[in-house]
Amino acid sequence: MADIKYIIPFTYKWEGGLSRATSDKASAFPSPYTYQGKTGWHTNKGVTYEAFKSNADRLGYKDTSENFLNMPEDIWLKIAKQRYWDKVYTDDIKSQAVANIIFSWMWGSWLGWTPRMQRYLKSKGIEWNQTDYKLLPEKLNSLVEKEGEKKIFDELIEQKKEFLLSLNQPANEKGWLNRLEDLKKYSYTLFGLKKKGGLVLAMTITVLLIVSGYVLYKTLKTK
Protein backbone atom coordinates (compact mmCIF):
# COMPACT_ATOMS: atom_id res chain seq x y z
CA MET A 1 0.00 0.00 0.00
CA ALA A 2 1.03 3.62 -0.47
CA ASP A 3 3.03 5.47 2.17
CA ILE A 4 3.06 9.23 2.73
CA LYS A 5 6.82 9.13 3.35
CA TYR A 6 7.41 8.98 -0.42
CA ILE A 7 5.56 12.19 -1.23
CA ILE A 8 6.52 14.36 1.77
CA PRO A 9 10.10 15.18 0.61
CA PHE A 10 8.80 16.07 -2.86
CA THR A 11 6.10 18.30 -1.40
CA TYR A 12 8.55 20.01 0.92
CA LYS A 13 10.93 20.63 -1.97
CA TRP A 14 8.30 22.55 -3.91
CA GLU A 15 6.82 24.55 -1.06
CA GLY A 16 8.29 27.93 -0.38
CA GLY A 17 8.10 29.92 2.82
CA LEU A 18 5.63 32.61 3.71
CA SER A 19 3.48 34.06 0.96
CA ARG A 20 1.24 37.09 0.69
CA ALA A 21 0.80 36.92 -3.08
CA THR A 22 -2.54 38.42 -4.08
CA SER A 23 -2.70 36.15 -7.16
CA ASP A 24 -3.45 33.27 -4.81
CA LYS A 25 -7.08 32.72 -3.79
CA ALA A 26 -5.82 32.07 -0.25
CA SER A 27 -5.20 35.81 0.00
CA ALA A 28 -8.92 36.17 0.74
CA PHE A 29 -8.27 34.65 4.17
CA PRO A 30 -5.00 36.19 5.47
CA SER A 31 -3.54 35.64 8.89
CA PRO A 32 -3.74 38.49 11.41
CA TYR A 33 0.02 38.27 11.98
CA THR A 34 2.70 40.79 11.02
CA TYR A 35 6.09 39.71 9.67
CA GLN A 36 8.90 42.07 8.66
CA GLY A 37 6.48 44.95 9.07
CA LYS A 38 4.01 43.50 6.59
CA THR A 39 0.60 41.89 6.91
CA GLY A 40 -1.49 39.75 4.58
CA TRP A 41 0.50 36.54 4.99
CA HIS A 42 -1.87 33.76 3.99
CA THR A 43 0.28 30.69 3.29
CA ASN A 44 3.37 29.08 4.79
CA LYS A 45 5.03 25.96 3.31
CA GLY A 46 1.90 25.32 1.30
CA VAL A 47 -0.44 25.48 4.30
CA THR A 48 -3.01 28.25 4.03
CA TYR A 49 -3.88 30.19 7.15
CA GLU A 50 -7.47 29.03 6.72
CA ALA A 51 -6.37 25.36 6.94
CA PHE A 52 -3.92 26.14 9.75
CA LYS A 53 -6.54 27.91 11.87
CA SER A 54 -9.40 25.48 11.28
CA ASN A 55 -7.32 22.44 12.25
CA ALA A 56 -5.58 23.84 15.32
CA ASP A 57 -7.92 22.45 17.98
CA ARG A 58 -8.50 19.17 16.13
CA LEU A 59 -4.79 18.44 15.72
CA GLY A 60 -3.62 19.76 19.06
CA TYR A 61 -1.60 22.89 18.31
CA LYS A 62 -2.18 26.60 18.97
CA ASP A 63 -3.11 29.21 16.43
CA THR A 64 -0.29 31.60 17.27
CA SER A 65 1.93 33.88 15.24
CA GLU A 66 4.96 31.78 16.18
CA ASN A 67 3.38 28.55 14.97
CA PHE A 68 2.07 29.97 11.71
CA LEU A 69 5.03 32.16 10.79
CA ASN A 70 7.58 29.45 11.68
CA MET A 71 5.41 26.43 10.79
CA PRO A 72 7.25 23.78 12.85
CA GLU A 73 7.75 20.48 11.02
CA ASP A 74 5.60 18.50 13.47
CA ILE A 75 2.63 20.80 12.87
CA TRP A 76 3.15 20.73 9.10
CA LEU A 77 3.28 16.92 9.11
CA LYS A 78 0.14 16.64 11.25
CA ILE A 79 -1.77 18.79 8.80
CA ALA A 80 -0.40 16.98 5.74
CA LYS A 81 -1.08 13.49 7.10
CA GLN A 82 -4.28 13.80 9.07
CA ARG A 83 -6.16 16.41 7.06
CA TYR A 84 -5.01 15.69 3.51
CA TRP A 85 -3.53 12.20 3.11
CA ASP A 86 -5.92 10.47 5.51
CA LYS A 87 -9.00 12.39 4.35
CA VAL A 88 -9.29 10.30 1.19
CA TYR A 89 -7.84 7.07 2.67
CA THR A 90 -4.71 7.31 0.54
CA ASP A 91 -3.01 4.54 2.57
CA ASP A 92 -5.37 2.10 0.84
CA ILE A 93 -4.17 2.94 -2.68
CA LYS A 94 -1.87 0.17 -3.90
CA SER A 95 0.09 2.28 -6.39
CA GLN A 96 2.46 4.79 -4.79
CA ALA A 97 2.52 6.83 -7.99
CA VAL A 98 -1.27 7.09 -8.07
CA ALA A 99 -1.30 7.96 -4.36
CA ASN A 100 1.19 10.74 -5.09
CA ILE A 101 -1.06 12.40 -7.65
CA ILE A 102 -4.11 12.10 -5.40
CA PHE A 103 -2.30 13.63 -2.44
CA SER A 104 -0.77 16.44 -4.51
CA TRP A 105 -4.20 17.23 -5.95
CA MET A 106 -5.73 17.21 -2.49
CA TRP A 107 -2.87 19.31 -1.10
CA GLY A 108 -3.25 22.00 -3.71
CA SER A 109 -7.02 22.07 -4.14
CA TRP A 110 -8.59 20.46 -1.07
CA LEU A 111 -11.71 18.68 -2.40
CA GLY A 112 -12.19 20.86 -5.47
CA TRP A 113 -10.86 18.07 -7.70
CA THR A 114 -13.44 15.42 -6.75
CA PRO A 115 -16.07 16.36 -9.39
CA ARG A 116 -13.43 15.87 -12.11
CA MET A 117 -12.40 12.55 -10.57
CA GLN A 118 -16.03 11.46 -10.58
CA ARG A 119 -16.32 12.30 -14.28
CA TYR A 120 -13.06 10.51 -15.05
CA LEU A 121 -14.16 7.34 -13.28
CA LYS A 122 -17.56 7.50 -14.98
CA SER A 123 -15.81 7.63 -18.36
CA LYS A 124 -14.26 4.31 -17.35
CA GLY A 125 -17.63 2.85 -16.49
CA ILE A 126 -17.11 3.23 -12.74
CA GLU A 127 -19.67 4.95 -10.56
CA TRP A 128 -18.39 6.85 -7.53
CA ASN A 129 -20.11 9.21 -5.14
CA GLN A 130 -17.59 12.05 -4.87
CA THR A 131 -18.26 12.40 -1.14
CA ASP A 132 -17.59 8.72 -0.38
CA TYR A 133 -13.84 9.09 0.03
CA LYS A 134 -13.34 5.68 1.62
CA LEU A 135 -14.34 3.96 -1.63
CA LEU A 136 -12.02 5.97 -3.88
CA PRO A 137 -8.93 3.75 -3.33
CA GLU A 138 -10.95 0.68 -4.27
CA LYS A 139 -12.04 2.31 -7.54
CA LEU A 140 -8.50 3.39 -8.40
CA ASN A 141 -7.01 0.03 -7.47
CA SER A 142 -9.42 -1.77 -9.77
CA LEU A 143 -8.47 0.54 -12.64
CA VAL A 144 -4.75 0.00 -12.08
CA GLU A 145 -5.22 -3.76 -11.99
CA LYS A 146 -7.28 -3.69 -15.17
CA GLU A 147 -5.41 -1.15 -17.31
CA GLY A 148 -1.95 -0.86 -15.76
CA GLU A 149 -0.28 1.51 -13.34
CA LYS A 150 1.44 3.76 -15.90
CA LYS A 151 -1.67 4.22 -18.04
CA ILE A 152 -3.88 5.23 -15.13
CA PHE A 153 -1.18 7.44 -13.60
CA ASP A 154 -0.59 9.24 -16.91
CA GLU A 155 -4.31 9.78 -17.35
CA LEU A 156 -4.60 11.23 -13.85
CA ILE A 157 -1.69 13.57 -14.57
CA GLU A 158 -3.58 14.84 -17.63
CA GLN A 159 -6.76 15.19 -15.58
CA LYS A 160 -4.94 17.33 -13.05
CA LYS A 161 -3.31 19.39 -15.79
CA GLU A 162 -6.72 20.16 -17.31
CA PHE A 163 -8.04 20.98 -13.85
CA LEU A 164 -5.21 23.45 -13.18
CA LEU A 165 -5.71 25.18 -16.51
CA SER A 166 -9.45 25.41 -15.86
CA LEU A 167 -8.75 27.55 -12.80
CA ASN A 168 -7.73 30.37 -15.17
CA GLN A 169 -4.89 31.75 -13.08
CA PRO A 170 -2.21 32.66 -15.67
CA ALA A 171 0.16 34.04 -13.03
CA ASN A 172 0.39 30.61 -11.39
CA GLU A 173 0.12 28.25 -14.36
CA LYS A 174 3.81 27.98 -15.23
CA GLY A 175 4.79 27.06 -11.68
CA TRP A 176 1.91 24.61 -11.33
CA LEU A 177 2.74 22.83 -14.58
CA ASN A 178 6.46 22.65 -13.79
CA ARG A 179 5.64 21.08 -10.45
CA LEU A 180 3.26 18.62 -12.09
CA GLU A 181 5.92 17.56 -14.61
CA ASP A 182 8.41 17.08 -11.79
CA LEU A 183 5.86 14.97 -9.90
CA LYS A 184 5.38 12.85 -13.01
CA LYS A 185 9.12 12.20 -13.41
CA TYR A 186 9.57 11.46 -9.72
CA SER A 187 6.58 9.13 -9.52
CA TYR A 188 7.80 7.17 -12.55
CA THR A 189 10.68 5.99 -10.36
CA LEU A 190 8.16 4.47 -7.94
CA PHE A 191 6.23 2.31 -10.39
CA GLY A 192 5.87 -1.23 -9.06
CA LEU A 193 7.30 -0.19 -5.70
CA LYS A 194 5.54 -3.04 -3.93
CA LYS A 195 6.89 -5.59 -6.40
CA LYS A 196 10.39 -4.19 -6.12
CA GLY A 197 10.17 -4.35 -2.35
CA GLY A 198 8.98 -7.93 -2.56
CA LEU A 199 11.85 -8.86 -4.85
CA VAL A 200 14.40 -7.31 -2.52
CA LEU A 201 12.88 -9.19 0.41
CA ALA A 202 12.94 -12.46 -1.49
CA MET A 203 16.57 -11.94 -2.50
CA THR A 204 17.50 -11.05 1.09
CA ILE A 205 15.84 -14.18 2.43
CA THR A 206 17.61 -16.29 -0.22
CA VAL A 207 21.00 -14.84 0.71
CA LEU A 208 20.31 -15.42 4.41
CA LEU A 209 19.31 -19.01 3.73
CA ILE A 210 22.47 -19.62 1.72
CA VAL A 211 24.67 -18.05 4.41
CA SER A 212 22.95 -19.89 7.25
CA GLY A 213 23.13 -23.14 5.31
CA TYR A 214 26.83 -22.66 4.70
CA VAL A 215 27.45 -21.88 8.37
CA LEU A 216 25.53 -24.99 9.39
CA TYR A 217 27.50 -27.08 6.88
CA LYS A 218 30.85 -25.81 8.24
CA THR A 219 29.69 -26.43 11.81
CA LEU A 220 28.70 -30.00 11.12
CA LYS A 221 31.86 -30.64 9.13
CA THR A 222 34.13 -29.64 12.01
CA LYS A 223 32.36 -31.92 14.51
C-alpha positions in Angstrom: 0.0 0.0 0.0 1.0 3.6 -0.5 3.0 5.5 2.2 3.1 9.2 2.7 6.8 9.1 3.3 7.4 9.0 -0.4 5.6 12.2 -1.2 6.5 14.4 1.8 10.1 15.2 0.6 8.8 16.1 -2.9 6.1 18.3 -1.4 8.6 20.0 0.9 10.9 20.6 -2.0 8.3 22.5 -3.9 6.8 24.6 -1.1 8.3 27.9 -0.4 8.1 29.9 2.8 5.6 32.6 3.7 3.5 34.1 1.0 1.2 37.1 0.7 0.8 36.9 -3.1 -2.5 38.4 -4.1 -2.7 36.2 -7.2 -3.5 33.3 -4.8 -7.1 32.7 -3.8 -5.8 32.1 -0.3 -5.2 35.8 0.0 -8.9 36.2 0.7 -8.3 34.6 4.2 -5.0 36.2 5.5 -3.5 35.6 8.9 -3.7 38.5 11.4 0.0 38.3 12.0 2.7 40.8 11.0 6.1 39.7 9.7 8.9 42.1 8.7 6.5 44.9 9.1 4.0 43.5 6.6 0.6 41.9 6.9 -1.5 39.8 4.6 0.5 36.5 5.0 -1.9 33.8 4.0 0.3 30.7 3.3 3.4 29.1 4.8 5.0 26.0 3.3 1.9 25.3 1.3 -0.4 25.5 4.3 -3.0 28.3 4.0 -3.9 30.2 7.1 -7.5 29.0 6.7 -6.4 25.4 6.9 -3.9 26.1 9.8 -6.5 27.9 11.9 -9.4 25.5 11.3 -7.3 22.4 12.2 -5.6 23.8 15.3 -7.9 22.5 18.0 -8.5 19.2 16.1 -4.8 18.4 15.7 -3.6 19.8 19.1 -1.6 22.9 18.3 -2.2 26.6 19.0 -3.1 29.2 16.4 -0.3 31.6 17.3 1.9 33.9 15.2 5.0 31.8 16.2 3.4 28.6 15.0 2.1 30.0 11.7 5.0 32.2 10.8 7.6 29.5 11.7 5.4 26.4 10.8 7.3 23.8 12.8 7.7 20.5 11.0 5.6 18.5 13.5 2.6 20.8 12.9 3.2 20.7 9.1 3.3 16.9 9.1 0.1 16.6 11.3 -1.8 18.8 8.8 -0.4 17.0 5.7 -1.1 13.5 7.1 -4.3 13.8 9.1 -6.2 16.4 7.1 -5.0 15.7 3.5 -3.5 12.2 3.1 -5.9 10.5 5.5 -9.0 12.4 4.4 -9.3 10.3 1.2 -7.8 7.1 2.7 -4.7 7.3 0.5 -3.0 4.5 2.6 -5.4 2.1 0.8 -4.2 2.9 -2.7 -1.9 0.2 -3.9 0.1 2.3 -6.4 2.5 4.8 -4.8 2.5 6.8 -8.0 -1.3 7.1 -8.1 -1.3 8.0 -4.4 1.2 10.7 -5.1 -1.1 12.4 -7.6 -4.1 12.1 -5.4 -2.3 13.6 -2.4 -0.8 16.4 -4.5 -4.2 17.2 -6.0 -5.7 17.2 -2.5 -2.9 19.3 -1.1 -3.2 22.0 -3.7 -7.0 22.1 -4.1 -8.6 20.5 -1.1 -11.7 18.7 -2.4 -12.2 20.9 -5.5 -10.9 18.1 -7.7 -13.4 15.4 -6.8 -16.1 16.4 -9.4 -13.4 15.9 -12.1 -12.4 12.5 -10.6 -16.0 11.5 -10.6 -16.3 12.3 -14.3 -13.1 10.5 -15.1 -14.2 7.3 -13.3 -17.6 7.5 -15.0 -15.8 7.6 -18.4 -14.3 4.3 -17.3 -17.6 2.8 -16.5 -17.1 3.2 -12.7 -19.7 5.0 -10.6 -18.4 6.8 -7.5 -20.1 9.2 -5.1 -17.6 12.1 -4.9 -18.3 12.4 -1.1 -17.6 8.7 -0.4 -13.8 9.1 0.0 -13.3 5.7 1.6 -14.3 4.0 -1.6 -12.0 6.0 -3.9 -8.9 3.8 -3.3 -10.9 0.7 -4.3 -12.0 2.3 -7.5 -8.5 3.4 -8.4 -7.0 0.0 -7.5 -9.4 -1.8 -9.8 -8.5 0.5 -12.6 -4.7 0.0 -12.1 -5.2 -3.8 -12.0 -7.3 -3.7 -15.2 -5.4 -1.1 -17.3 -2.0 -0.9 -15.8 -0.3 1.5 -13.3 1.4 3.8 -15.9 -1.7 4.2 -18.0 -3.9 5.2 -15.1 -1.2 7.4 -13.6 -0.6 9.2 -16.9 -4.3 9.8 -17.3 -4.6 11.2 -13.9 -1.7 13.6 -14.6 -3.6 14.8 -17.6 -6.8 15.2 -15.6 -4.9 17.3 -13.0 -3.3 19.4 -15.8 -6.7 20.2 -17.3 -8.0 21.0 -13.9 -5.2 23.4 -13.2 -5.7 25.2 -16.5 -9.4 25.4 -15.9 -8.7 27.6 -12.8 -7.7 30.4 -15.2 -4.9 31.7 -13.1 -2.2 32.7 -15.7 0.2 34.0 -13.0 0.4 30.6 -11.4 0.1 28.2 -14.4 3.8 28.0 -15.2 4.8 27.1 -11.7 1.9 24.6 -11.3 2.7 22.8 -14.6 6.5 22.7 -13.8 5.6 21.1 -10.5 3.3 18.6 -12.1 5.9 17.6 -14.6 8.4 17.1 -11.8 5.9 15.0 -9.9 5.4 12.8 -13.0 9.1 12.2 -13.4 9.6 11.5 -9.7 6.6 9.1 -9.5 7.8 7.2 -12.5 10.7 6.0 -10.4 8.2 4.5 -7.9 6.2 2.3 -10.4 5.9 -1.2 -9.1 7.3 -0.2 -5.7 5.5 -3.0 -3.9 6.9 -5.6 -6.4 10.4 -4.2 -6.1 10.2 -4.4 -2.3 9.0 -7.9 -2.6 11.9 -8.9 -4.9 14.4 -7.3 -2.5 12.9 -9.2 0.4 12.9 -12.5 -1.5 16.6 -11.9 -2.5 17.5 -11.1 1.1 15.8 -14.2 2.4 17.6 -16.3 -0.2 21.0 -14.8 0.7 20.3 -15.4 4.4 19.3 -19.0 3.7 22.5 -19.6 1.7 24.7 -18.0 4.4 23.0 -19.9 7.3 23.1 -23.1 5.3 26.8 -22.7 4.7 27.5 -21.9 8.4 25.5 -25.0 9.4 27.5 -27.1 6.9 30.8 -25.8 8.2 29.7 -26.4 11.8 28.7 -30.0 11.1 31.9 -30.6 9.1 34.1 -29.6 12.0 32.4 -31.9 14.5 
